[in-house]
Amino acid sequence: MGPAIVDPGRQRVAMYSDLDPRRWVEFAEIDNVRDLGGLPVNDGGTTRFGVVYRSSTPQQVSEADLAQLLGPVGLRTLVDLRTPAEVAQEGYGRLAESAVRLVNLPVCKTASAAMPSDLVPDAHQLDQCELYRELLSGSGESMVTAARLIADTGHHSVFFHCAAGKDRTGILAAVLLDAIGVRAEAIVADYVLTADRIVRIRARLATMASYQGLPPLSRTGIFAVDPAPMRRFVAGLRAEHGGAANWLRANGLTAAELRDLRRVMVR
């Protein structure tokens, strides 16, 4: 038997996978919540804890979950990346009756996209990186508005989520993190952490009206959590736009807002 072949890209991701165990935040009825703190920034320092969190849909929060969100987490603003049709059908559960500000900023390829099936018309021929580029291209206003909210300390802490907390959420996370100078492999590592929760995520989504008929878990379908597409997406941001900071500026974020985003997210 010859020597084992090791993918150096996967090795680099593994370096960051357990960077800080405080990043996972556990809830009874939300499956994929992590703090964007603790990630290394290119010019030194790390991202700040307690400012912004990424999540799967939190619509089924229990009373204890809500108490945790409003108490220790300090949630003030929920940025919802789902389509308006998903929001109308699924709602926000207990969050709708809380003091949390709910902001719907859809991430979709076109304004006419209604449901997840419209975002991915053929899951069997899926090129995730190309999907991410198309979603980014169709969602400039949503991305800039989300960055603007996070840059304002009056909105903290901020949760952003879609359904699974993987694709639409992963794109916004990548844009924010690249814009403030987080290392590329740390961005990819943050993305692939969803693999730890994907079985649980799919099982919960399958109970909801908007996500009936979901494909099974596989290495190539919409539930795949492969570092390669995100690595290509981040590389494309840098090659085609000079990085996410330039992309945000081109889509309306001001230089002052970009400085504020870096100030509040990096310590």
Helices and strands as residue ranges (DSSP letters): H 8-17, G 21-23, E 34-35, E 52-55, H 63-70, E 77-80, H 84-90, G 93-97, E 101-104, H 116-119, G 123-125, H 128-137, H 140-151, G 153-155, E 158-161, H 168-179, H 184-192, G 193-197, H 198-205, G 209-211, H 227-241, H 244-250, H 255-265
